[in-house]
């Protein structure tokens, strides 16, 4: 397995976990918790906030 393929698999797995956390409302502090600061500029982060009715 190439490193690129392994990276893609890991990314998809992490995205699935993140989506599950959003669906379970486990990220309700994502809007204010500083841990998420590096992701705030990513448009997908805004989409997650909208899905949780936080934006």
N, C-alpha and C positions, 0 to 999 in steps of 0.2 A: 504494500500500500504506500502510495506516495505521501510525502509530508503535506502536500496541498489537499489531498483527499481526506487525510486524517483531520486536518484543521477544519475542513468543511463539515465533517461529521460532528466534531466537537461543537462547532458553532450552531448547528441545527439542534443538537441536544440542549445546549444552553438556552436557545431561543424557545424551545418547547417548555423547558422548566420555567422560564420567565413568563411565558404566556399562561401557564398553569397557575403561577403565583398571582397573576393579575386576575384571572377568573375566580380564584379563591379569595380575593381581596386581601392577600397577605402583604401587599405593598402600599398600604394606605398612607404611609409616611414618606413615600418616595418623593413627593413634591418638596419636602423640607429637609430631609435627611441628607447630610453632606456627603455621605458615601456615594450618592448618585450624581454628584457634581460633574464628574468627567463625561457622563452620558447626556447631560442636558442639551448639548448642542446637536445631538443626533435627532433627526426628525421622528425616528421611531419611538424615542422617549416621549415626545409630545403625544404621539398616537396612543401610547400606553396610558398616559395620564387622562386622555379623553375617554378611553375605554373604562376607566375607573371613576369617571365624572369628577376629576380633580382639576380639570383645566377648562 
